[in-house]
Amino acid sequence: MAISELEIKNLLHFYNQKKVLDIPHFQINPGECLAILGPNGAGKSTLLRIASLLEKPVQGEIFFRGIKADSGNELSLRRRLVYLLDRPLFFQGKVRDNLLYGLKIRGIKEKEQQKRLEEISELFHLRALLEKSPQELSNGEKQRVNLARALIIFPDLLCLDEPFSSLDQTLKEEIMREFQLIRKKRKQTTIIVTHNRDEAIYLADRLAILISGQIKQIGTTGEVLSTPASLEIATLLGHETLVEGIVDGQEKGLLRIRAERYQIYAFGSAQNGEKVKIIFRPEEVILAPAKPQSSIRNWFHGPIIEIKPLDKVMLTVLDCGFHLKAYLTRSAVEELGVSPGKEFWAGLKATSLSVKTLGAEKEN
Amino acid sequence: MILGLNFSEIIEIIRLTIFVSCLSTLLAFFLAIPAAFFLYFHHFPGRKLLISLINTAMGLPPVVVGLLVALLFWRSGPLGSLRLMYTPAAIITAQIFLAWPIITGLTLASLYQVDPDLLLQARALGASRKQLYLVLWKEARLGEISAIMAAFGAVISEVGAVLMVGGNIKGHTRVLTTAILQETRLGNFSLAIFLALILLAISLTINWFLTSWQQKVIRPWRYQSWK
């Protein structure tokens, strides 16, 4: 097995006697992009600062490719990585000086510096900006320079704290796409901290969910999205529909759940009479103007109350006794004539639903 | 002879003035910068009190400094054996006492103006401790130069302490300020005015250089308003 780029063991960290991080084990593999997703105040940035050796944890061990960090090798290990703060901050001087800073302090030879500057300016379209002062740049240009001054170093590990949060949607997509291309080409090992699930889904190979200083779930992005380990995580992951219900019976391996005016069929394990929450993702929903003949077990009915454009799809909300959220493509919205007030049927396969017992949720 | 004063005598006064003011500012600067950096990076009990004392000392009455240095260098004083009383060294010592708190206090204030996150970013890009100090130093340059200007202005225009510990001895410890004082007392107003103009000219020249240095750092206000 390949040795991990970064490994953290038995991490405990406190601020004013309050425990802010408690992570028994955490690792990142070479070449992968790991996103740490969590609400504000979960300890994401603190974890990233500790992983970048910028803050010493109260307790815990940090390994870079198997080498344990201590006060003796701290600087040389820290120089293998780059951490970018959640807003681009530049030194006085020109864009050129800022780009070269990381190379200069590492004592890289002048000739090599110029070669890499050429390369990175090409990659991030910065040629025209080199002689400008960073204060003169637009937000998008600033973020490009910021990423470029990190990647020019060819770090073993790149740590990004909310790297795209200061950008508007269009610009964010453009720069994220550029960054992702370069990251994949270079096989750049990256940790990204974000509270934005779309960023995480787009960029990450693996997703770690950090809530109240603990990693509640970690796995491939697909895994975590399709099977959130708890209600808390499902909520954090966004646009999921949540319906409360009571288990009514068991039918051929399926749970029959009574919720609102519906009988819902889903996989899961729960006792009869137990209170549960049913969670499903908006991309799993099928909308139809009339209830069709099909293998789909669960159908809900109600008028559309909201249509909201997102980056690639339209978020459609139906009032089916509860608020049901569905993603539709723009063309589907046009073809079906989806508009507020119009009634639709929403279908969901039993496999698309995940069932969480509320009792278990309280234990977490 | 210019207005009743020997040409070489005037040159000597100017030379000594520039020498003691520049040297004392320079020495105070080298003592103040480490102090300011230490106070910036270290937190210890009594730190706030110490900073308050330094800030108070920025406005230290020169005669009090003069008295303090006189007590130090007086024949029976702790440093009396060095026989420095009424020498340029005594003047420089007094001026260091005046300049040090000004440079320390103003530099510390200018260090606080630098965004601490920028320092974190420097470390996150791989800066060592020394490289971090250099970033802080460069980013705070505007305020640091102002601190030097303020200190230099204070020492070159100082008269009380210089008179007390220097003694205004002709050809030995007479500087422009004490000479102006002397000539005014004697009623030689035209000579006093002449010396005052020289003092202002020196002050202006040195500040001109420091300001030019400072202006390299700043980004000027460029926005045309309606009114």
Interface residues (C-beta under 8 A of the other chain):
Chain A: S52 L54 L75 R78 R79 V82 Y83 L84 L85 R87 L89 F90 F91 Q92 Y101 G102 I105 R106 S133 Q135 R149 A150 I153 C159
Chain B: D115 D117 L118 L120 Q121 A122 R123 A124 L125 G126 A127 S128 Q131 V135 K138 E139 R141 V217 R219
